[in-house]
Amino acid sequence: MIERILDFSEHPARLNVRNGLLVINLSTGHGDRDPESGLRARGAQEQTIPLADIAVLIAAHPQISFSHAVLAGLAEAGGMFIACNPKRMPCAMLLPLDTHSTQTERFQAQASLPVPNRKRLWQQIVRAKIQAQARLLKECTEQDWGLEMLAASVRSGDPQNVEARAARIYWKNLFGEDNFRRNPEGEGLNPLLNYGYAILRAITARALCAAGLHPSLGIHHHNRYDTFCLADDLMEPFRPIVDRAVAARSECSEGDPELDRKTKRVILQALMARFASDGESRTLFDWISRTAQSLAAAVESGEKKLEIPLL
């Protein structure tokens, strides 16, 4: 299976389904390749991609039209559909419902997971996240600024909120800006991070569904208005992949870069790259899927160890 991310941002398009294929008509009137979707725009000429090859489809252009068969076919094939708001930022996701043979049993186990187990799982997630941040800082600045030591100090449930302490050090030194604040509603580099995190969230939610877990029943996140609490939990150690792409884009720009086609291409390429861990080279989709499967085992059988790669 080819895991593809299609982002329809630049041109109007009509999407349909035929014989298990996504049928695409891009309306541009010339033969340039659309940088986000990776498709060649040839007026209204038809192009096709197997639905099984699509991991995430992002409908960002206001003149994207699609049939019900596109949504149903994509979900049946295990893919994610992301709708965007007028600012072309992701605002909604469509998840496949039936992707695991025993998902009802796992939903029940997930809902009744004891609090001590949740705390131990969250400890591992936070520790892995801070370790990944430390490695990125060391790559970018040649030192980890004490994050490795902080990662080792994370206790069950992170009662001392080491995650937040590490974040203050991390953002300041990653972007070299004392006044940078990570804020989903903020400006500057925040829209770039929002875009990358939204796609990472979709990839994680997809992996959780495939593992028979419900992405709304979180381990730590529990905001009543958050539909994907568990996806927000599990994606934490993988966020530095997006951070790295945004930092690289920022370095080669004068001032804060815009969320344009070039920036989106950098972020998408980062998410579709292969990553090495423990002598194995896999796609991000594979690594997140493996982590989701280990979480399902922890929920169902009481396993205490999550498999979180340090990429």
Residue pairs with C-beta under 8 A, 6 or more apart in sequence:
1 52
1 53
2 53
3 53
3 55
3 272
3 283
3 285
4 38
4 49
4 53
4 54
4 55
4 56
4 272
5 55
5 56
5 57
5 58
5 199
5 268
5 271
5 272
6 36
6 37
6 38
6 39
6 49
6 54
6 56
6 57
6 58
7 36
7 37
7 58
7 60
7 264
7 268
8 15
8 34
8 36
8 37
8 57
8 58
8 59
8 60
8 61
8 64
9 36
9 58
9 60
9 61
9 88
9 261
9 264
10 34
10 35
10 36
10 61
10 261
11 26
11 27
11 28
11 34
11 41
11 61
12 26
12 27
12 61
12 63
12 64
13 24
13 25
13 26
13 27
13 61
13 63
13 64
13 65
14 24
14 25
14 27
14 65
14 66
15 22
15 23
15 24
15 25
15 59
15 64
15 65
15 66
15 67
15 70
16 22
16 23
16 66
16 67
16 69
16 70
17 23
17 51
17 67
17 69
17 70
17 73
18 48
20 50
20 51
20 52
20 73
20 77
21 48
21 49
21 50
21 51
22 48
22 49
22 50
22 51
22 54
22 57
22 70
22 73
22 74
23 46
23 47
23 48
24 37
24 39
24 46
24 47
24 48
24 49
25 44
25 45
25 46
25 47
26 34
26 37
26 39
26 41
26 42
26 43
26 44
26 47
27 43
27 44
27 63
28 34
28 41
28 42
28 43
29 43
30 41
30 42
30 43
31 40
31 41
31 42
32 40
32 41
33 39
33 40
33 41
34 40
34 41
35 261
35 262
35 264
35 265
36 58
36 60
36 261
36 264
36 265
36 268
39 47
40 47
51 73
51 74
51 76
51 77
51 79
52 77
52 78
54 74
54 77
54 79
55 79
55 80
55 203
55 206
55 285
56 79
56 80
56 82
56 199
56 202
56 203
56 206
57 74
57 79
57 80
57 81
57 82
58 82
58 84
58 90
58 199
59 66
59 81
59 82
59 83
59 84
60 84
60 88
61 88
62 86
70 81
71 81
71 94
74 80
74 81
74 94
75 81
75 94
75 95
75 96
75 97
76 96
78 96
78 99
78 206
78 209
78 210
79 96
79 206
80 93
80 94
80 95
80 96
80 202
80 203
80 205
80 206
81 93
81 94
82 90
82 92
82 93
82 94
82 198
82 199
82 202
83 90
83 91
83 92
83 93
83 94
84 90
84 91
85 91
88 259
89 191
89 194
89 195
89 198
90 194
90 195
90 198
90 199
90 202
93 201
93 202
93 205
93 228
95 205
95 206
95 209
95 215
96 206
96 209
97 209
99 209
99 210
99 212
100 106
100 209
100 210
100 211
100 212
101 212
102 212
103 212
103 213
103 214
105 212
105 300
106 211
106 212
106 213
106 296
106 299
106 300
107 212
107 213
107 214
107 217
109 299
109 300
110 213
110 214
110 217
110 230
110 299
111 217
113 219
113 299
116 156
117 298
117 302
117 304
118 157
118 219
118 220
119 156
119 157
120 156
120 157
120 304
121 219
121 295
121 298
121 304
121 306
122 156
122 157
122 158
122 219
122 220
122 233
123 154
123 155
123 156
123 157
123 158
124 305
124 306
124 308
125 219
125 220
125 233
125 234
125 236
125 237
125 306
125 308
126 154
126 158
126 162
126 163
126 236
127 151
127 152
127 154
128 236
128 237
128 306
128 308
128 310
129 163
129 236
129 237
129 239
129 240
130 147
130 150
130 151
130 154
130 162
130 163
130 166
131 147
131 148
131 151
131 237
131 310
132 237
132 238
132 239
132 240
132 310
132 311
133 147
133 166
133 170
133 240
133 243
134 144
134 145
134 147
134 148
134 151
135 144
135 240
135 310
136 174
136 240
136 243
136 244
136 247
137 143
137 144
137 145
137 147
137 170
137 173
137 174
138 144
139 244
140 174
140 244
140 247
141 173
141 174
145 169
145 170
145 173
146 169
147 166
147 169
147 170
150 162
150 165
150 166
150 169
151 162
151 166
153 160
153 162
154 162
154 163
167 182
171 177
171 180
171 181
171 182
172 178
172 180
174 243
174 247
175 189
175 247
175 250
180 188
180 189
182 190
182 193
183 190
184 190
184 194
187 256
188 256
189 246
189 250
189 256
189 257
191 259
192 246
192 249
192 257
192 259
192 263
192 267
193 242
193 243
193 246
195 259
195 264
195 267
196 241
196 242
196 245
196 246
196 267
196 270
196 271
197 235
197 239
197 242
199 267
199 268
199 271
200 235
200 238
200 239
200 241
200 242
200 271
201 228
201 231
201 232
201 235
203 235
203 271
203 284
203 285
203 288
204 215
204 231
204 234
204 235
204 238
204 288
204 292
205 215
205 228
205 231
207 234
207 285
207 288
207 289
207 291
207 292
208 214
208 215
208 230
208 231
208 234
208 292
208 295
209 215
210 289
210 292
211 289
211 292
211 293
211 295
211 296
212 296
213 230
213 292
213 295
213 296
213 299
214 230
215 227
215 228
215 229
215 230
215 231
216 226
216 227
216 228
216 229
216 230
217 229
217 230
218 226
218 229
218 230
218 232
218 233
219 230
219 233
220 233
221 229
221 230
221 232
221 233
222 229
223 229
226 232
234 288
234 291
234 292
234 295
235 288
237 291
237 308
238 284
238 287
238 288
238 311
241 270
241 271
241 275
241 284
241 311
242 267
242 270
242 271
244 270
245 266
245 267
245 269
245 270
245 271
246 267
248 266
249 257
249 262
249 263
249 266
249 267
250 256
250 257
257 263
271 284
272 283
272 284
273 283
273 284
274 281
274 282
274 283
275 281
275 282
275 283
275 284
275 287
275 309
275 311
276 311
277 287
277 309
277 310
277 311
278 309
282 290
284 311
287 309
287 311
290 307
290 309
291 306
291 307
291 308
291 309
293 307
294 303
294 305
294 306
294 307
294 308
295 306
297 303
298 304
298 305
298 306
